[in-house]
């Protein structure tokens, strides 16, 4: 019974903490959308992004996690109480219904995790980093661990583990679940399906297709998956032909930049999705140059912090990658490797069926629409091609390709599927059947 109450209290902490510091009114006044309004779930999602940046900054200082939590929670509670009327003024019966559905889903997954608390293989490697923060050690102690991955996911895990009522390990991982479900609800803001029951059914299907308990057992993939879902939501809001939406572009860059701090491949995703976005945007050359220069600057800041405050150099991972293998590899061996990657990719698509819907959506847009492709669709399509190009290049570089394909390919594909899942909802919006 105590554990049940602790789980409910953890959910309460999430609801309060992530109600700060943005409200829908603050966001709409700041971005000034034309016929596009951000609602409570959008504000909640961006508050999570704000909180993650808060944790990123303070992770480099040896602040007591309990004191940090109390300060943030009290600020959030005070903010929620004085802005309660503003936060709830536009809530209707449908919003209450969605909130109830949201609570049911979140609590169900929370209890499911509580029933199976074991960590999977990668979870034990990440746990070494988590314990550094949980035990109040200096961040420089991360340099002694063999896993040289970025530390932000581990810090978030430790933060909520340390600040749960009964301090059980899996309470830290409940944040991953909460973030995941919030991101799913957030992208459903783009849905214009009129039938409420049908809309809820589609949402449940999305969750069924993307829920993987195995990856909530210590892996970091859901952090990238959820961040990309939120980024895609705001990219969908972006008018690619409007040169005045600089604030929204900057927000998207900040969201994508978090990928670099979760896993090493997140840096590649940040580069692919950001550079492609700059290419497709109809903005002045001066702004393009500004955004283009911001990418190496942000990357340099990351390297500088990791090098000087932690004592690790993730450029070592880049040095290990050798693109010249393509010219040295025997052609027959290269073909065999390509076949193996394709084979495992198909298996991964079957394991994570959301990819089947994504690929079907791309085919639909390319073959069944007579008009020219929308810039957004072109953008996501090019990102998919570059995404797969990166994956193929990485695995072709491995000598132990069979082992690595079985170990990592399906997880790499899953974590980026969040970025393209929005294409499926765009399809639903275009079908008259779903508008009735």
C-alpha positions, 0 to 999 in steps of 0.5 A: 500500500505504501508503494502504491501511494508513493507511485501516486505521489510521484505522478502528483510531483510530475503534474506540479513540476511540469506545470511550470513555468509556461502556460498556454497564454504565455506561449501564445503571446510569445509566439503569436501564431496565426490560427494556431493556438498552443494548449495545456498539453503543449505547455506541459511538454515544453515545461518538460523540455525546460526542466530537462535543460534545468537539470542539464545545467545543474548536472555540472555542479555538485548540488544536493538533489533533494534541495534542488528538487524542493526549490523547483517543486515549491516554485512550481507549486507557487506558480501553479496556485497563482496561475491556476485560473489562467491555466484552467480557463479554457478547459472544457469537458473534452479536456477533462475526459482526455486528462482522465484517459491520460491518468489511466494510461500513465498509472497503468504503465507505472504499476506495470513497471513496479511489478517488473523492476528488473534492469535489462542489459544496458540498464546496468551500464547506465546505472554506474552513471546514475549512482554517481549522481544518486550518491552525490559524487562529483560529475568528474567521477563519470570519467572513470566509467567505461561507458562514455555516453552523455550523462543527462538521462542518468541525471534525470533518472537519479534526480527522481529516484532520489526524490521519490518518497521511498527512494526505490530505483524504478521511481527514477525511470517513471519519468521516462514513461511520463515523458513518453505519454505526454509526447504522444498526447502532444502530437495528437494536438495536430489531429483534426479527426472530429469523432472523439471516440475514433480519436481516442482509438487512434491514440491507443493504437499509437501507444500500443505500437510504440510501447516497449516495456523492455526499453523502459528497463534502463535504456535511454531510447525513450528519451530520444523518441519522446524528444523527437515527437515533441520536436516534430509537433513544433516543426509541424506548426512551422510555416516553412515559407514564413521568414518571421518565425525565428522564435519557433525555429530557435525553439525547435533547435533547442529541443533537437539539441537535447538529443546530443546529451542523451546518447552519442548518436543523438549528435548525428540526429541533431545535425541531420534534422537541423541542417535539413531544416535550415535547407528547407526554410524560406528565410534570409541568407543572413538567418540561414548563416546564423542558424548554421553557425549555431550548430557547431557552436552548440556542439563545441559547447558540449565538447568543452563542458564534457572535456573540462568538467567531466574529463571525457572526450567523445571525439574519440568515438568519431576518430574510431569511425573510418569512412574509407572502409567503403573503398577497401572492402571487398565488393561481395562482402559489402553486398552481403553486409547490405543484405544483412542490414536490409534483412534486420531492418525488415525484422525491426519494422515488424518488431516496431510496426509504427515503422510500417505506418510511417513507410506507408505514409511516405508511399502515400504522399509520393504516389497517391497525391497529385499535387506537389509535395508539401515542404514539410513532407519533403523535409521529413522524407529527406530526413528519413533517407539521411537517417537510414544512410547514417544507419547503413554507414555505421553498420557497414563499418562493423567487422562483427556486423551480425552481433551489432545488428542483433544488438542495436539496429532495432533500438536505433530505428525505434528511437527515431520513429518518434520523429516521423510518426507525425506523418501518419497523423497527417494522413488521417487528417487528409482522409475524409473518412476520419473527418466525419 
